[in-house]
Amino acid sequence: MLPAENEVSALVEKGLVLEGRGRDYEAFNIYNRAHKNGDLLGTAFVGKMYLGGWGVRADACRAINYFEFVIQRVRSDSSLAMIVAKVGLASAYAEGKCVFINRDIALRLIEEVLFANGGGDYKTKTWNLDKLQARNFTNAHVRKHYIGAALYMLGNGADPTSMAATDVKILRKAAEFGNQYALRQLQNTNLPPKPKEFIKEFINY
């Protein structure tokens, strides 16, 4: 059973609301307060803000330190803090931010995120994205958002006119989870993917 959205503390939720209103500097400070209070989800969001340069000067190396801090301390692969940290770290490896581009590591991290949320089998290492149903995450907005981001990364660069049906299916699944970049990519085959922006899509409550 997946953890409920009550993993989001009142302080982190306040940061999410501020971020959703474009008040990134204030959101960063809120996340940092949560981090200093021992809230690992707050830590993961501090990393996200450093990675993208939202509300603070971009520092990918510092972002990676925050992500790895979370990954080393969270015990459950399905923890929301773990999900956010792994998606952020996967982005760094996919884009070569502070690290050499390593799509194998990025894919492994994304695989772990999706498997932890029911998208595959750890033991057999087989995918089953049909089991991922957006309706099951109706009350888990943050988790749903990051599953969508992970799916988008998995299908990133897909051209619906030329890629395999499997890749298009992944993008459709990402769109089902509300990922706007996947939706636009499916609607407009000439629109390039935007890997640098996938973790910034606003979450509104």
C-alpha positions as CSV (number, residue, x, y, z in Angstrom):
1,M,0.0,0.0,0.0
2,L,1.3,3.4,-0.9
3,P,1.8,6.1,1.7
4,A,-0.9,8.7,1.8
5,E,-0.4,12.4,0.9
6,N,-0.2,13.1,4.6
7,E,3.5,12.8,4.0
8,V,3.4,16.4,3.1
9,S,3.8,18.5,6.2
10,A,2.0,21.8,6.7
11,L,5.3,23.7,6.2
12,V,6.1,21.9,2.9
13,E,2.5,22.4,1.7
14,K,2.9,26.1,2.4
15,G,6.0,26.1,0.2
16,L,4.2,24.3,-2.6
17,V,1.4,26.8,-2.5
18,L,3.9,29.7,-2.7
19,E,5.7,28.0,-5.5
20,G,2.5,27.5,-7.4
21,R,1.9,31.3,-7.1
22,G,5.3,32.0,-8.6
23,R,6.8,33.1,-5.3
24,D,9.9,30.9,-5.6
25,Y,12.2,32.8,-3.2
26,E,9.7,32.4,-0.4
27,A,9.0,28.8,-1.3
28,F,12.7,28.0,-1.2
29,N,13.0,29.5,2.3
30,I,10.0,27.5,3.5
31,Y,11.5,24.3,2.1
32,N,14.8,25.2,3.7
33,R,13.1,25.6,7.1
34,A,11.5,22.3,6.7
35,H,14.8,20.7,5.8
36,K,16.4,22.2,8.9
37,N,13.5,20.8,11.0
38,G,14.4,17.3,9.7
39,D,11.7,17.0,7.0
40,L,13.3,15.0,4.3
41,L,10.6,16.0,1.8
42,G,11.6,19.6,2.4
43,T,15.2,18.5,1.8
44,A,14.3,17.0,-1.6
45,F,12.5,20.2,-2.6
46,V,15.5,22.3,-1.6
47,G,17.5,20.1,-4.0
48,K,14.9,20.7,-6.7
49,M,15.1,24.4,-6.3
50,Y,18.9,24.4,-6.5
51,L,18.8,22.2,-9.6
52,G,16.5,24.6,-11.5
53,G,17.6,27.9,-10.0
54,W,14.2,28.7,-8.7
55,G,14.2,31.2,-5.8
56,V,17.9,30.6,-5.4
57,R,21.0,30.7,-7.6
58,A,21.3,27.4,-9.6
59,D,23.8,25.0,-8.1
60,A,23.4,21.5,-9.6
61,C,26.2,20.1,-7.4
62,R,24.5,21.3,-4.3
63,A,21.2,20.0,-5.5
64,I,22.7,16.5,-6.0
65,N,24.1,16.6,-2.4
66,Y,20.5,17.2,-1.2
67,F,19.1,14.5,-3.3
68,E,21.7,12.0,-2.2
69,F,21.2,13.0,1.4
70,V,17.5,12.0,1.1
71,I,18.2,8.8,-0.7
72,Q,20.7,7.7,1.9
73,R,18.4,8.3,4.8
74,V,14.9,7.4,3.6
75,R,14.1,3.8,4.3
76,S,11.1,3.2,2.0
77,D,11.4,3.3,-1.8
78,S,7.8,4.4,-2.0
79,S,8.4,7.4,0.3
80,L,7.4,10.7,-1.3
81,A,10.7,12.2,-0.4
82,M,12.5,9.4,-2.1
83,I,10.4,9.8,-5.2
84,V,11.1,13.5,-5.5
85,A,14.9,13.0,-4.8
86,K,15.2,10.2,-7.4
87,V,13.4,12.1,-10.1
88,G,15.6,15.1,-9.4
89,L,18.8,13.1,-9.4
90,A,17.7,11.3,-12.6
91,S,17.2,14.7,-14.2
92,A,20.8,15.7,-13.3
93,Y,22.2,12.5,-14.9
94,A,20.0,12.9,-17.9
95,E,21.1,16.4,-18.5
96,G,24.7,16.2,-17.3
97,K,24.3,18.7,-14.5
98,C,27.4,18.5,-12.3
99,V,27.8,14.9,-13.4
100,F,28.6,13.3,-16.7
101,I,25.5,12.4,-18.7
102,N,24.6,8.8,-17.7
103,R,21.3,7.7,-19.1
104,D,21.7,4.3,-17.6
105,I,21.8,5.7,-14.1
106,A,18.9,8.1,-15.0
107,L,16.8,5.1,-16.3
108,R,17.6,3.0,-13.2
109,L,16.4,5.8,-10.9
110,I,13.2,6.3,-13.0
111,E,12.6,2.6,-13.0
112,E,12.9,2.5,-9.2
113,V,10.4,5.4,-8.9
114,L,7.8,3.8,-11.2
115,F,8.3,0.3,-9.8
116,A,7.8,1.7,-6.2
117,N,4.4,3.1,-7.3
118,G,3.1,-0.1,-9.0
119,G,4.5,0.3,-12.5
120,G,6.5,-2.9,-12.6
121,D,8.0,-5.8,-10.7
122,Y,11.3,-5.4,-8.8
123,K,12.0,-9.1,-8.7
124,T,11.5,-9.8,-12.4
125,K,12.6,-6.3,-13.5
126,T,9.6,-6.2,-15.8
127,W,7.4,-3.1,-16.6
128,N,3.7,-3.1,-16.3
129,L,2.7,0.5,-16.8
130,D,-1.0,-0.5,-17.3
131,K,-1.1,-1.0,-13.5
132,L,-0.4,2.7,-13.1
133,Q,-3.8,4.4,-13.0
134,A,-3.9,8.1,-12.5
135,R,-7.3,7.8,-10.7
136,N,-5.6,5.9,-7.9
137,F,-3.6,9.0,-7.1
138,T,-6.5,11.5,-7.0
139,N,-5.8,12.5,-3.4
140,A,-2.0,12.3,-3.8
141,H,-1.3,15.4,-6.0
142,V,2.4,15.7,-5.4
143,R,3.0,12.0,-5.9
144,K,0.9,12.0,-9.1
145,H,2.9,14.9,-10.4
146,Y,6.2,13.2,-9.9
147,I,5.0,9.9,-11.4
148,G,4.0,12.0,-14.5
149,A,7.4,13.6,-14.5
150,A,9.1,10.2,-14.3
151,L,7.0,8.8,-17.1
152,Y,7.8,11.9,-19.2
153,M,11.5,11.3,-18.7
154,L,11.1,7.7,-19.7
155,G,9.4,8.7,-23.0
156,N,11.4,11.9,-23.4
157,G,12.2,12.7,-27.0
158,A,9.4,10.6,-28.4
159,D,8.1,11.6,-31.8
160,P,4.6,10.1,-32.2
161,T,5.0,10.0,-36.0
162,S,8.2,7.9,-35.9
163,M,8.8,6.2,-32.6
164,A,7.7,2.8,-31.5
165,A,4.2,2.4,-30.2
166,T,5.6,1.5,-26.8
167,D,7.3,5.0,-26.5
168,V,4.2,6.8,-27.5
169,K,2.2,4.7,-25.0
170,I,4.6,5.9,-22.2
171,L,4.0,9.6,-23.2
172,R,0.2,9.0,-23.2
173,K,0.5,7.5,-19.7
174,A,2.5,10.6,-18.6
175,A,-0.2,12.8,-20.1
176,E,-2.8,10.8,-18.2
177,F,-0.9,11.7,-15.0
178,G,-1.2,15.4,-16.0
179,N,2.2,16.0,-17.5
180,Q,1.7,18.9,-19.8
181,Y,4.9,18.5,-21.7
182,A,4.0,15.0,-22.7
183,L,0.5,16.2,-23.7
184,R,2.0,18.9,-25.9
185,Q,4.5,16.5,-27.4
186,L,1.8,14.2,-28.4
187,Q,-0.3,17.0,-29.9
188,N,2.5,18.7,-31.7
189,T,5.2,16.4,-33.2
190,N,7.4,19.4,-34.0
191,L,7.7,20.5,-30.4
192,P,11.0,19.4,-28.9
193,P,11.0,17.8,-25.4
194,K,11.8,20.1,-22.5
195,P,13.8,18.0,-20.0
196,K,15.1,21.1,-18.1
197,E,11.6,22.1,-17.2
198,F,9.9,18.8,-16.3
199,I,10.3,19.2,-12.6
200,K,8.9,22.7,-12.5
201,E,5.4,22.1,-13.5
202,F,3.3,23.9,-10.9
203,I,1.2,21.9,-8.4
204,N,-2.0,23.7,-7.5
205,Y,-4.2,22.7,-4.6
